[in-house]
Protein backbone atom coordinates (compact mmCIF):
# COMPACT_ATOMS: atom_id res chain seq x y z
CA UNK A 1 0.00 0.00 0.00
CA UNK A 2 1.31 3.46 -0.91
CA UNK A 3 2.32 5.71 1.97
CA UNK A 4 2.70 9.46 2.39
CA UNK A 5 5.06 10.47 5.19
CA UNK A 6 3.97 13.77 6.75
CA UNK A 7 6.90 15.30 8.64
CA UNK A 8 5.65 18.03 10.98
CA UNK A 9 8.18 20.57 12.26
CA UNK A 10 5.71 22.98 13.83
CA UNK A 11 5.09 22.62 17.59
CA UNK A 12 2.01 24.89 17.57
CA UNK A 13 -0.64 22.26 16.82
CA UNK A 14 -4.01 23.75 15.90
CA UNK A 15 -2.56 27.27 16.11
CA UNK A 16 -0.02 26.51 13.37
CA UNK A 17 -0.54 28.57 10.25
CA UNK A 18 1.58 26.09 8.31
CA UNK A 19 -0.62 23.16 9.32
CA UNK A 20 -3.78 24.99 8.23
CA UNK A 21 -2.45 24.72 4.69
CA UNK A 22 -1.12 21.19 5.11
CA UNK A 23 -4.52 20.02 6.34
CA UNK A 24 -6.08 21.28 3.09
CA UNK A 25 -3.36 19.53 1.08
CA UNK A 26 -3.93 16.22 2.87
CA UNK A 27 -7.71 16.45 2.62
CA UNK A 28 -7.49 17.02 -1.14
CA UNK A 29 -4.82 14.34 -1.53
CA UNK A 30 -6.79 11.64 0.28
CA UNK A 31 -9.96 12.57 -1.57
CA UNK A 32 -8.12 12.03 -4.85
CA UNK A 33 -6.06 9.04 -3.67
CA UNK A 34 -8.18 7.31 -1.02
CA UNK A 35 -6.07 4.15 -0.99
CA UNK A 36 -2.98 5.93 0.31
CA UNK A 37 -1.95 5.80 3.99
CA UNK A 38 -0.71 8.93 5.79
CA UNK A 39 2.09 8.26 8.28
CA UNK A 40 2.38 11.31 10.55
CA UNK A 41 5.78 12.02 12.07
CA UNK A 42 5.42 14.94 14.48
CA UNK A 43 8.94 16.03 15.36
CA UNK A 44 7.66 18.08 18.30
CA UNK A 45 6.35 14.89 19.91
CA UNK A 46 8.76 12.27 18.57
CA UNK A 47 11.73 11.30 20.74
CA UNK A 48 14.54 11.37 18.22
CA UNK A 49 17.82 9.59 18.96
CA UNK A 50 20.56 11.91 20.15
CA UNK A 51 23.67 12.52 18.09
CA UNK A 52 26.34 11.71 20.65
CA UNK A 53 30.04 11.24 20.00
CA UNK A 54 29.49 7.49 19.78
CA UNK A 55 26.54 7.62 17.39
CA UNK A 56 28.20 10.21 15.14
CA UNK A 57 31.25 7.95 14.87
CA UNK A 58 29.03 5.45 13.02
CA UNK A 59 28.82 7.83 10.09
CA UNK A 60 32.58 7.71 9.67
CA UNK A 61 32.56 3.92 9.86
CA UNK A 62 30.09 3.91 6.96
CA UNK A 63 32.10 6.48 5.01
CA UNK A 64 35.08 4.13 5.23
CA UNK A 65 33.01 1.40 3.58
CA UNK A 66 32.77 -0.69 6.75
CA UNK A 67 29.76 -2.15 8.53
CA UNK A 68 28.48 -0.87 11.86
CA UNK A 69 28.87 -3.64 14.41
CA UNK A 70 28.86 -4.49 18.13
CA UNK A 71 27.71 -1.89 20.66
CA UNK A 72 27.75 0.76 17.93
CA UNK A 73 25.12 -1.23 16.04
CA UNK A 74 22.91 -1.12 19.13
CA UNK A 75 23.43 2.63 19.43
CA UNK A 76 22.42 3.00 15.79
CA UNK A 77 19.23 0.95 16.14
CA UNK A 78 16.92 3.94 16.52
CA UNK A 79 18.73 5.89 13.81
CA UNK A 80 18.26 3.03 11.34
CA UNK A 81 14.57 2.82 12.27
CA UNK A 82 14.09 6.49 11.39
CA UNK A 83 16.02 6.05 8.14
CA UNK A 84 13.94 3.04 7.12
CA UNK A 85 10.70 4.83 7.99
CA UNK A 86 11.77 7.66 5.70
CA UNK A 87 13.02 5.46 2.87
CA UNK A 88 9.91 3.29 2.80
CA UNK A 89 7.60 6.26 2.09
CA UNK A 90 6.37 6.87 -1.46
CA UNK A 91 5.61 10.59 -1.09
CA UNK A 92 6.85 13.20 1.39
CA UNK A 93 5.06 16.20 2.88
CA UNK A 94 7.07 18.50 5.15
CA UNK A 95 5.22 21.12 7.18
CA UNK A 96 7.66 23.64 8.58
CA UNK A 97 7.61 27.30 9.57
CA UNK A 98 10.61 29.53 9.00
CA UNK A 99 12.54 30.15 12.20
CA UNK A 100 15.27 32.78 12.22
CA UNK A 101 15.55 32.67 8.42
CA UNK A 102 16.00 28.89 8.41
CA UNK A 103 14.32 25.71 9.71
CA UNK A 104 13.33 24.69 13.26
CA UNK A 105 16.02 22.83 15.19
CA UNK A 106 13.88 19.71 15.38
CA UNK A 107 13.79 19.40 11.60
CA UNK A 108 17.56 19.94 11.36
CA UNK A 109 18.01 17.23 14.02
CA UNK A 110 15.86 14.84 12.00
CA UNK A 111 17.74 15.57 8.77
CA UNK A 112 21.08 15.03 10.51
CA UNK A 113 19.83 11.65 11.73
CA UNK A 114 18.53 10.26 8.44
CA UNK A 115 21.00 11.64 5.89
CA UNK A 116 23.60 8.92 6.28
CA UNK A 117 26.05 7.41 3.76
CA UNK A 118 25.09 4.07 2.19
CA UNK A 119 21.50 4.60 3.34
CA UNK A 120 20.38 7.81 1.61
CA UNK A 121 23.45 8.61 -0.48
CA UNK A 122 26.73 7.09 -1.61
CA UNK A 123 30.00 8.24 -3.08
CA UNK A 124 30.89 6.79 -6.47
CA UNK A 125 34.42 5.74 -7.35
CA UNK A 126 34.93 8.99 -9.27
CA UNK A 127 34.13 11.00 -6.12
CA UNK A 128 30.68 12.18 -7.21
CA UNK A 129 27.61 11.64 -5.07
CA UNK A 130 24.59 9.49 -5.90
CA UNK A 131 21.35 10.09 -4.03
CA UNK A 132 19.62 6.83 -3.14
CA UNK A 133 16.06 8.15 -2.69
CA UNK A 134 14.88 8.25 -6.29
CA UNK A 135 11.65 8.71 -8.23
CA UNK A 136 9.71 10.12 -5.29
CA UNK A 137 7.88 13.41 -4.84
CA UNK A 138 8.19 15.87 -1.98
CA UNK A 139 6.02 18.84 -1.06
CA UNK A 140 7.17 21.43 1.45
CA UNK A 141 4.58 23.73 2.99
CA UNK A 142 5.84 26.67 4.99
CA UNK A 143 4.68 29.90 6.59
CA UNK A 144 6.92 32.90 7.20
CA UNK A 145 6.50 36.02 9.25
CA UNK A 146 7.91 38.30 6.56
CA UNK A 147 8.26 38.28 2.78
CA UNK A 148 11.46 36.91 1.30
CA UNK A 149 11.49 38.13 -2.26
CA UNK A 150 13.55 40.96 -3.73
CA UNK A 151 16.14 42.41 -1.37
CA UNK A 152 15.07 39.96 1.39
CA UNK A 153 15.86 36.90 -0.73
CA UNK A 154 19.36 36.61 0.73
CA UNK A 155 17.82 36.11 4.17
CA UNK A 156 16.02 32.95 3.04
CA UNK A 157 18.16 30.07 4.28
CA UNK A 158 15.15 27.77 4.55
CA UNK A 159 14.07 26.85 1.03
CA UNK A 160 17.57 26.78 -0.54
CA UNK A 161 18.81 24.47 2.22
CA UNK A 162 15.84 22.10 1.98
CA UNK A 163 16.12 21.92 -1.82
CA UNK A 164 19.85 21.25 -1.52
CA UNK A 165 19.78 18.57 1.17
CA UNK A 166 16.86 16.62 -0.30
CA UNK A 167 18.24 17.02 -3.81
CA UNK A 168 21.51 15.61 -2.47
CA UNK A 169 19.76 12.37 -1.49
CA UNK A 170 17.96 12.14 -4.84
CA UNK A 171 14.64 13.96 -4.38
CA UNK A 172 14.52 16.41 -7.27
CA UNK A 173 10.72 16.42 -7.79
CA UNK A 174 10.19 18.94 -4.99
CA UNK A 175 7.50 21.62 -4.77
CA UNK A 176 7.35 24.42 -2.19
CA UNK A 177 4.25 26.36 -1.13
CA UNK A 178 4.75 29.46 1.02
CA UNK A 179 2.34 31.58 3.02
CA UNK A 180 3.99 34.96 3.57
CA UNK A 181 3.94 37.45 5.21
CA UNK A 182 2.19 36.18 8.31
CA UNK A 183 3.11 38.90 10.81
CA UNK A 184 2.08 42.05 8.99
CA UNK A 185 -1.58 42.27 9.89
CA UNK A 186 -4.41 39.80 10.42
CA UNK A 187 -6.21 40.55 7.17
CA UNK A 188 -3.08 40.04 5.07
CA UNK A 189 -2.33 36.87 6.99
CA UNK A 190 -5.75 35.41 6.20
CA UNK A 191 -5.45 36.44 2.55
CA UNK A 192 -2.06 34.75 2.12
CA UNK A 193 -3.16 31.58 3.88
CA UNK A 194 -6.17 31.32 1.58
CA UNK A 195 -3.95 31.90 -1.46
CA UNK A 196 -1.65 29.08 -0.35
CA UNK A 197 -4.63 26.78 0.22
CA UNK A 198 -5.86 27.39 -3.31
CA UNK A 199 -2.40 26.68 -4.70
CA UNK A 200 -2.10 23.34 -2.91
CA UNK A 201 -5.61 22.31 -4.04
CA UNK A 202 -4.64 23.07 -7.63
CA UNK A 203 -1.38 21.19 -7.23
CA UNK A 204 -3.12 18.07 -5.91
CA UNK A 205 -5.63 18.23 -8.77
CA UNK A 206 -2.68 18.09 -11.19
CA UNK A 207 -0.99 15.13 -9.48
CA UNK A 208 -0.63 11.67 -10.92
CA UNK A 209 0.77 10.09 -7.75
C-alpha positions as CSV (number, residue, x, y, z in Angstrom):
1,X,0.0,0.0,0.0
2,X,1.3,3.5,-0.9
3,X,2.3,5.7,2.0
4,X,2.7,9.5,2.4
5,X,5.1,10.5,5.2
6,X,4.0,13.8,6.8
7,X,6.9,15.3,8.6
8,X,5.7,18.0,11.0
9,X,8.2,20.6,12.3
10,X,5.7,23.0,13.8
11,X,5.1,22.6,17.6
12,X,2.0,24.9,17.6
13,X,-0.6,22.3,16.8
14,X,-4.0,23.8,15.9
15,X,-2.6,27.3,16.1
16,X,0.0,26.5,13.4
17,X,-0.5,28.6,10.2
18,X,1.6,26.1,8.3
19,X,-0.6,23.2,9.3
20,X,-3.8,25.0,8.2
21,X,-2.5,24.7,4.7
22,X,-1.1,21.2,5.1
23,X,-4.5,20.0,6.3
24,X,-6.1,21.3,3.1
25,X,-3.4,19.5,1.1
26,X,-3.9,16.2,2.9
27,X,-7.7,16.4,2.6
28,X,-7.5,17.0,-1.1
29,X,-4.8,14.3,-1.5
30,X,-6.8,11.6,0.3
31,X,-10.0,12.6,-1.6
32,X,-8.1,12.0,-4.9
33,X,-6.1,9.0,-3.7
34,X,-8.2,7.3,-1.0
35,X,-6.1,4.1,-1.0
36,X,-3.0,5.9,0.3
37,X,-1.9,5.8,4.0
38,X,-0.7,8.9,5.8
39,X,2.1,8.3,8.3
40,X,2.4,11.3,10.5
41,X,5.8,12.0,12.1
42,X,5.4,14.9,14.5
43,X,8.9,16.0,15.4
44,X,7.7,18.1,18.3
45,X,6.3,14.9,19.9
46,X,8.8,12.3,18.6
47,X,11.7,11.3,20.7
48,X,14.5,11.4,18.2
49,X,17.8,9.6,19.0
50,X,20.6,11.9,20.1
51,X,23.7,12.5,18.1
52,X,26.3,11.7,20.6
53,X,30.0,11.2,20.0
54,X,29.5,7.5,19.8
55,X,26.5,7.6,17.4
56,X,28.2,10.2,15.1
57,X,31.2,8.0,14.9
58,X,29.0,5.4,13.0
59,X,28.8,7.8,10.1
60,X,32.6,7.7,9.7
61,X,32.6,3.9,9.9
62,X,30.1,3.9,7.0
63,X,32.1,6.5,5.0
64,X,35.1,4.1,5.2
65,X,33.0,1.4,3.6
66,X,32.8,-0.7,6.7
67,X,29.8,-2.2,8.5
68,X,28.5,-0.9,11.9
69,X,28.9,-3.6,14.4
70,X,28.9,-4.5,18.1
71,X,27.7,-1.9,20.7
72,X,27.8,0.8,17.9
73,X,25.1,-1.2,16.0
74,X,22.9,-1.1,19.1
75,X,23.4,2.6,19.4
76,X,22.4,3.0,15.8
77,X,19.2,0.9,16.1
78,X,16.9,3.9,16.5
79,X,18.7,5.9,13.8
80,X,18.3,3.0,11.3
81,X,14.6,2.8,12.3
82,X,14.1,6.5,11.4
83,X,16.0,6.1,8.1
84,X,13.9,3.0,7.1
85,X,10.7,4.8,8.0
86,X,11.8,7.7,5.7
87,X,13.0,5.5,2.9
88,X,9.9,3.3,2.8
89,X,7.6,6.3,2.1
90,X,6.4,6.9,-1.5
91,X,5.6,10.6,-1.1
92,X,6.8,13.2,1.4
93,X,5.1,16.2,2.9
94,X,7.1,18.5,5.1
95,X,5.2,21.1,7.2
96,X,7.7,23.6,8.6
97,X,7.6,27.3,9.6
98,X,10.6,29.5,9.0
99,X,12.5,30.1,12.2
100,X,15.3,32.8,12.2
101,X,15.6,32.7,8.4
102,X,16.0,28.9,8.4
103,X,14.3,25.7,9.7
104,X,13.3,24.7,13.3
105,X,16.0,22.8,15.2
106,X,13.9,19.7,15.4
107,X,13.8,19.4,11.6
108,X,17.6,19.9,11.4
109,X,18.0,17.2,14.0
110,X,15.9,14.8,12.0
111,X,17.7,15.6,8.8
112,X,21.1,15.0,10.5
113,X,19.8,11.7,11.7
114,X,18.5,10.3,8.4
115,X,21.0,11.6,5.9
116,X,23.6,8.9,6.3
117,X,26.1,7.4,3.8
118,X,25.1,4.1,2.2
119,X,21.5,4.6,3.3
120,X,20.4,7.8,1.6
121,X,23.5,8.6,-0.5
122,X,26.7,7.1,-1.6
123,X,30.0,8.2,-3.1
124,X,30.9,6.8,-6.5
125,X,34.4,5.7,-7.4
126,X,34.9,9.0,-9.3
127,X,34.1,11.0,-6.1
128,X,30.7,12.2,-7.2
129,X,27.6,11.6,-5.1
130,X,24.6,9.5,-5.9
131,X,21.3,10.1,-4.0
132,X,19.6,6.8,-3.1
133,X,16.1,8.2,-2.7
134,X,14.9,8.3,-6.3
135,X,11.7,8.7,-8.2
136,X,9.7,10.1,-5.3
137,X,7.9,13.4,-4.8
138,X,8.2,15.9,-2.0
139,X,6.0,18.8,-1.1
140,X,7.2,21.4,1.5
141,X,4.6,23.7,3.0
142,X,5.8,26.7,5.0
143,X,4.7,29.9,6.6
144,X,6.9,32.9,7.2
145,X,6.5,36.0,9.3
146,X,7.9,38.3,6.6
147,X,8.3,38.3,2.8
148,X,11.5,36.9,1.3
149,X,11.5,38.1,-2.3
150,X,13.5,41.0,-3.7
151,X,16.1,42.4,-1.4
152,X,15.1,40.0,1.4
153,X,15.9,36.9,-0.7
154,X,19.4,36.6,0.7
155,X,17.8,36.1,4.2
156,X,16.0,32.9,3.0
157,X,18.2,30.1,4.3
158,X,15.2,27.8,4.6
159,X,14.1,26.9,1.0
160,X,17.6,26.8,-0.5
161,X,18.8,24.5,2.2
162,X,15.8,22.1,2.0
163,X,16.1,21.9,-1.8
164,X,19.8,21.3,-1.5
165,X,19.8,18.6,1.2
166,X,16.9,16.6,-0.3
167,X,18.2,17.0,-3.8
168,X,21.5,15.6,-2.5
169,X,19.8,12.4,-1.5
170,X,18.0,12.1,-4.8
171,X,14.6,14.0,-4.4
172,X,14.5,16.4,-7.3
173,X,10.7,16.4,-7.8
174,X,10.2,18.9,-5.0
175,X,7.5,21.6,-4.8
176,X,7.4,24.4,-2.2
177,X,4.3,26.4,-1.1
178,X,4.8,29.5,1.0
179,X,2.3,31.6,3.0
180,X,4.0,35.0,3.6
181,X,3.9,37.4,5.2
182,X,2.2,36.2,8.3
183,X,3.1,38.9,10.8
184,X,2.1,42.1,9.0
185,X,-1.6,42.3,9.9
186,X,-4.4,39.8,10.4
187,X,-6.2,40.6,7.2
188,X,-3.1,40.0,5.1
189,X,-2.3,36.9,7.0
190,X,-5.8,35.4,6.2
191,X,-5.4,36.4,2.6
192,X,-2.1,34.7,2.1
193,X,-3.2,31.6,3.9
194,X,-6.2,31.3,1.6
195,X,-3.9,31.9,-1.5
196,X,-1.7,29.1,-0.3
197,X,-4.6,26.8,0.2
198,X,-5.9,27.4,-3.3
199,X,-2.4,26.7,-4.7
200,X,-2.1,23.3,-2.9
201,X,-5.6,22.3,-4.0
202,X,-4.6,23.1,-7.6
203,X,-1.4,21.2,-7.2
204,X,-3.1,18.1,-5.9
205,X,-5.6,18.2,-8.8
206,X,-2.7,18.1,-11.2
207,X,-1.0,15.1,-9.5
208,X,-0.6,11.7,-10.9
209,X,0.8,10.1,-7.8
